[in-house]
Amino acid sequence: MRGAAAVTTGEFLERFLAGDRLALARAISAIEDEAAGYREFLREIYPRAGNAYFLGITGPPGAGKSTLVSGLAEKYAARGLTVGVVAVDPTSPFTGGALLGDRIRMQDLAGNEQVFIRSMATRGSLGGLAKATGEVALAMDAFGFDLVLIETVGVGQSELDVASSADTTIVVVVPESGDAVQAMKAGLMEIADVLVVNKADREGADLMAKELQVTLELKPGDGWRPPVVMSVATEGRGADEIVAAVTAHRDYLEESGELAARRRARVRRQLEELLTYEFRRRCAATPEYEGLLETLIAEVQAGRLTPYEASARLFENILREP
């Protein structure tokens, strides 16, 4: 825990369910910091989740994701929808906190009562997503938001993680990506449900769009073909087309039954991640862990145990602890 106030399931829960945004903000802080009572709180709100649509936005650094997210949130709000935004920021190496760049870039939405923005630090998590991102998105879902936008830090291949957390994934690229797109074809490109060429007023945008179209046409299968949308997020150009593409993809998922399959896979992944996390937590809480680990390291170095045997022995010892 990192000092966040404890959450309880009494008056605090009532305020949360009544739409009190201060209660939502406090709940998110408790989830991030694993404050006392946060698991019980999640247990109480879990049955109310499942109605929001999760939209992931990812892409390389400098692609203009935050500006695009801001524009999309504004478009959805104008259509009468409520929008929660989870902006995952890089962790500061000095404070361990988020750099909050996304909040700075989304200041124009600060007065919009239909939009709620929360920046989160990755705190060293791989895949561009903070460990608690899924739980925060769940809280926003249970709070009653129609749409939850999850914007991830731009760190290349590890952004594949966002596809497992969203119903629809938007991959944003820019004309000057150049050879970077070639490297992404076998990875980041594969998770795109909608491709956006942002900063489309720059030289090379049309060529990049054609290249992406060719790449997509070479993909096997008769299922969904990601559309390529041109955008100039700073001017709001392309936002309506992106919203239309997301709507078309959602219709496809619902009609094909893939939406239910994706959400089932998301729960499976969350359970597997929690299993890993719980084991690490138990290791840290076991007084004998460090000594046992050092002993096993020495055994492996001496050639008396293989790493596989040592890890199995470590696993068995930790599980025996009460």
Rosetta blueprint (number, residue, H / E / L):
1 M L
2 R L
3 G L
4 A L
5 A L
6 A L
7 V L
8 T L
9 T L
10 G L
11 E H
12 F H
13 L H
14 E H
15 R H
16 F H
17 L H
18 A L
19 G L
20 D L
21 R H
22 L H
23 A H
24 L H
25 A H
26 R H
27 A H
28 I H
29 S H
30 A H
31 I H
32 E H
33 D H
34 E L
35 A L
36 A L
37 G L
38 Y H
39 R H
40 E H
41 F H
42 L H
43 R H
44 E H
45 I H
46 Y H
47 P H
48 R H
49 A L
50 G L
51 N L
52 A L
53 Y E
54 F E
55 L E
56 G E
57 I E
58 T E
59 G L
60 P L
61 P L
62 G L
63 A L
64 G L
65 K H
66 S H
67 T H
68 L H
69 V H
70 S H
71 G H
72 L H
73 A H
74 E H
75 K H
76 Y H
77 A H
78 A H
79 R L
80 G L
81 L L
82 T L
83 V E
84 G E
85 V E
86 V E
87 A E
88 V E
89 D E
90 P L
91 T E
92 S L
93 P L
94 F L
95 T L
96 G L
97 G L
98 A E
99 L L
100 L L
101 G H
102 D H
103 R H
104 I H
105 R H
106 M L
107 Q H
108 D H
109 L H
110 A L
111 G L
112 N L
113 E L
114 Q L
115 V E
116 F E
117 I E
118 R E
119 S E
120 M E
121 A E
122 T L
123 R L
124 G L
125 S L
126 L H
127 G H
128 G H
129 L L
130 A L
131 K L
132 A L
133 T H
134 G H
135 E H
136 V H
137 A H
138 L H
139 A H
140 M H
141 D H
142 A H
143 F H
144 G L
145 F L
146 D L
147 L E
148 V E
149 L E
150 I E
151 E E
152 T L
153 V L
154 G L
155 V L
156 G H
157 Q H
158 S H
159 E H
160 L H
161 D H
162 V H
163 A H
164 S H
165 S L
166 A L
167 D L
168 T E
169 T E
170 I E
171 V E
172 V E
173 V E
174 V L
175 P H
176 E H
177 S H
178 G L
179 D H
180 A H
181 V H
182 Q H
183 A H
184 M H
185 K L
186 A L
187 G L
188 L H
189 M H
190 E H
191 I H
192 A L
193 D L
194 V E
195 L E
196 V E
197 V E
198 N L
199 K L
200 A L
201 D L
202 R L
203 E L
204 G L
205 A H
206 D H
207 L H
208 M H
209 A H
210 K H
211 E H
212 L H
213 Q H
214 V H
215 T H
216 L H
217 E H
218 L L
219 K L
220 P L
221 G L
222 D L
223 G L
224 W L
225 R L
226 P L
227 P L
228 V E
229 V E
230 M E
231 S L
232 V E
233 A H
234 T H
235 E H
236 G L
237 R E
238 G L
239 A H
240 D H
241 E H
242 I H
243 V H
244 A H
245 A H
246 V H
247 T H
248 A H
249 H H
250 R H
251 D H
252 Y H
253 L H
254 E H
255 E H
256 S H
257 G L
258 E H
259 L H
260 A H
261 A H
262 R H
263 R H
264 R H
265 A H
266 R H
267 V H
268 R H
269 R H
270 Q H
271 L H
272 E H
273 E H
274 L H
275 L H
276 T H
277 Y H
278 E H
279 F H
280 R H
281 R H
282 R H
283 C H
284 A H
285 A H
286 T L
287 P L
288 E L
289 Y H
290 E H
291 G H
292 L H
293 L H
294 E H
295 T H
296 L H
297 I H
298 A H
299 E H
300 V H
301 Q H
302 A L
303 G L
304 R L
305 L L
306 T L
307 P H
308 Y H
309 E H
310 A H
311 S H
312 A H
313 R H
314 L H
315 F H
316 E H
317 N H
318 I H
319 L H
320 R H
321 E L
322 P L
